[in-house]
């Protein structure tokens, strides 16, 4: 009698159960895929940011109120031709001071399939020496800007005015006794020393200067005295400084 009271599932009920299980499975898989894609997007964005920092430096790295990190451009004076230049000296450059990437972001500098050049979907990043790096592995483009323009990275200005202890400019008589010598990377792996004589008002201006930490020397020729200033040039900056000598020279 007991066995006769047990009822089985009808075909219709079985179909309903299967449909419900299928729907729940689909929702779960979509949720997992969405979560995975979000994680990949965030991972890729972080890697793109680190690549940008390695090229042009991290603006948040500051010492004594001055930015101190300028990446590859700060050492070389030019954008890298490709991402490999961030971990390998591109050609015997004496000013190259890499690798510029953290160890977390690359496996082997010698490998063409190094991890740092691939996004979270396994697709190579797009970079060809411009001011953007892109990922297309998600099916759409994720782009990181390095700067607003290449001019902001490579064509900045440094200007200065020099006076003596009395706040007097050198004038026509003494301006030729002064030399301003700026040392900065020339974009091809070595250093350029550019020399200028100030105007009679003591003004000088250097153009087309890349970002980075550069050395400015002011030489007073009659006594062979030299004053040295370390200058930090940020992207898009027109750097200006006033220099007052501690003697009555003119």
C-alpha positions in Angstrom: 0.0 0.0 0.0 2.8 2.4 0.9 4.6 1.9 -2.4 1.4 2.5 -4.3 1.2 6.0 -2.8 4.6 7.1 -4.3 4.1 9.2 -7.4 6.8 9.9 -10.0 7.5 13.2 -11.8 5.6 13.8 -15.0 7.4 14.6 -18.2 6.1 18.2 -18.0 7.5 18.5 -14.4 10.9 17.1 -15.5 11.1 19.6 -18.4 10.3 22.5 -16.0 13.1 21.4 -13.6 15.6 21.1 -16.5 14.6 24.6 -17.8 15.1 26.1 -14.4 18.5 24.5 -13.9 19.6 25.6 -17.4 18.5 29.2 -16.6 20.3 29.2 -13.3 23.4 27.8 -14.9 23.4 30.4 -17.6 23.0 33.2 -15.1 25.8 31.8 -13.0 28.2 31.5 -16.0 27.4 35.0 -17.2 28.0 36.3 -13.7 31.4 34.5 -13.5 32.3 35.8 -17.0 31.4 39.3 -16.1 33.4 39.1 -12.9 36.4 37.7 -14.8 36.1 40.4 -17.5 36.0 43.1 -14.8 39.1 41.7 -13.2 40.9 41.6 -16.6 39.9 45.1 -17.4 41.2 46.4 -14.1 44.5 44.4 -14.4 45.0 45.7 -17.9 44.4 49.3 -16.8 46.9 49.0 -14.0 49.5 47.5 -16.4 48.9 50.3 -18.9 49.4 52.9 -16.2 52.7 51.2 -15.1 53.8 51.2 -18.7 53.1 54.9 -19.0 55.0 55.6 -15.7 58.0 53.6 -17.1 58.0 55.8 -20.2 57.4 59.3 -18.7 57.8 58.7 -14.9 55.4 58.7 -12.0 54.3 62.3 -11.1 53.6 61.2 -7.6 57.3 60.4 -6.8 58.4 63.7 -5.2 61.4 64.6 -3.1 61.8 68.0 -1.3 58.8 69.3 -3.2 60.2 68.4 -6.6 59.3 65.6 -9.0 62.1 63.1 -9.3 60.8 60.3 -11.5 60.7 60.8 -15.3 61.2 57.2 -16.6 62.8 56.4 -19.9 62.3 59.9 -21.4 64.0 61.5 -18.4 67.1 59.5 -19.1 67.1 59.4 -22.9 65.3 62.6 -23.9 63.0 60.8 -26.4 60.1 58.5 -26.5 61.0 54.8 -26.8 60.6 53.3 -30.3 58.9 50.2 -28.7 58.2 48.6 -25.3 61.3 46.5 -25.5 63.4 49.6 -24.9 62.0 49.8 -21.4 63.8 46.6 -20.4 66.7 46.5 -22.9 69.1 49.2 -23.8 68.1 49.9 -27.4 71.5 50.5 -28.7 74.4 51.1 -26.3 72.8 54.3 -24.9 75.1 55.6 -22.1 72.2 57.5 -20.5 69.9 54.4 -20.4 69.3 53.5 -16.7 66.7 50.7 -17.0 64.9 48.5 -16.7 62.1 51.0 -16.1 59.4 48.4 -15.3 58.8 46.8 -12.0 59.7 43.1 -11.9 56.0 42.3 -11.5 55.2 43.5 -15.0 57.7 41.4 -17.1 59.2 38.0 -17.2 62.2 38.2 -19.5 63.7 41.2 -21.2 65.0 39.0 -24.0 61.7 37.4 -24.9 59.5 38.7 -27.6 56.5 37.3 -25.7 57.4 39.0 -22.4 54.4 39.3 -20.1 54.7 43.0 -19.8 53.8 43.5 -23.4 50.6 41.4 -23.2 47.2 42.4 -21.8 45.0 40.2 -19.5 43.5 38.5 -22.6 46.8 37.5 -24.0 46.8 40.2 -26.7 49.9 42.4 -27.4 49.6 46.0 -26.3 49.7 48.6 -29.2 52.5 51.1 -28.9 54.7 52.6 -31.6 56.6 55.5 -30.0 53.5 57.7 -29.6 51.8 59.2 -26.6 49.3 56.4 -26.1 49.4 52.7 -25.3 46.3 50.6 -26.1 44.9 47.2 -25.3 42.4 45.5 -27.6 42.1 42.1 -26.0 38.6 42.7 -24.6 37.2 43.4 -28.0 37.2 47.1 -27.4 40.0 49.6 -26.9 41.4 50.5 -23.5 43.8 53.4 -23.9 46.3 55.0 -21.6 47.7 58.5 -22.4 51.3 59.2 -21.5 50.9 62.9 -21.9 48.6 65.4 -23.6 51.1 65.8 -26.5 54.6 64.8 -27.4 55.6 68.5 -27.2 54.8 68.4 -23.4 57.3 65.6 -23.1 60.1 66.9 -25.4 59.7 70.6 -26.1 59.7 72.4 -22.8 61.4 75.7 -21.9 63.8 76.7 -19.2 64.4 80.4 -18.6 66.3 82.3 -15.9 67.3 85.8 -14.9 70.6 86.4 -13.2 71.6 89.4 -11.0 74.4 90.2 -8.5 74.0 90.7 -4.8 72.7 94.2 -5.4 70.0 92.8 -7.7 71.6 94.4 -10.7 71.7 92.7 -14.1 75.0 92.3 -15.9 74.3 94.9 -18.5 76.1 95.2 -21.8 79.5 95.4 -20.1 79.4 92.2 -18.2 76.9 89.9 -20.0 79.6 88.3 -22.0 81.4 87.3 -18.8 78.6 84.8 -18.0 77.8 81.5 -19.6 74.7 79.3 -18.8 75.4 75.7 -19.7 72.5 73.2 -19.6 73.2 69.5 -19.7 70.3 67.2 -20.8 69.8 63.9 -22.7 69.8 64.4 -26.4 67.5 61.6 -27.5 70.1 59.4 -28.9 71.7 57.9 -25.8 74.1 60.7 -24.8 74.2 64.1 -23.3 74.0 67.6 -24.9 75.6 70.6 -23.3 73.9 73.8 -24.6 75.6 77.1 -23.8 74.0 80.6 -23.8 75.1 84.1 -23.0 72.5 86.1 -21.1 71.0 89.4 -22.4 72.1 92.7 -20.8 69.1 92.2 -18.5 70.4 88.9 -17.4 67.8 86.8 -19.2 68.3 83.4 -20.9 65.9 80.9 -22.4 66.6 77.3 -23.4 64.0 75.8 -25.8 63.1 72.2 -26.9 64.1 70.6 -23.6 62.8 67.2 -22.6 61.3 66.4 -19.2 63.7 65.2 -16.6 66.3 66.3 -14.0 68.9 68.5 -15.8 72.0 70.3 -14.6 72.3 74.0 -15.2 75.7 75.6 -14.6 76.4 79.3 -14.5 80.0 80.2 -15.1 81.6 83.6 -14.4 84.5 83.6 -16.7 86.8 86.3 -15.2 87.2 84.3 -11.9 86.4 80.8 -13.3 83.7 80.5 -10.6 80.7 78.1 -11.3 77.3 77.9 -9.7 75.3 74.7 -10.3 71.5 74.3 -10.2 69.6 71.0 -10.5 66.4 71.6 -12.4 63.3 69.3 -12.5 61.3 69.9 -15.7 57.8 68.4 -15.7 55.6 67.8 -18.8 54.3 71.0 -20.5 56.3 73.2 -18.1 57.9 76.5 -18.8 60.5 76.4 -16.0 61.6 79.8 -14.7 64.1 80.6 -12.0 65.8 83.7 -10.6 69.5 83.4 -9.7 71.1 86.0 -7.4 74.9 85.8 -7.0 76.2 86.6 -3.6 78.8 89.1 -4.7 79.0 92.6 -6.1 80.3 91.7 -9.6 79.2 94.6 -11.8 
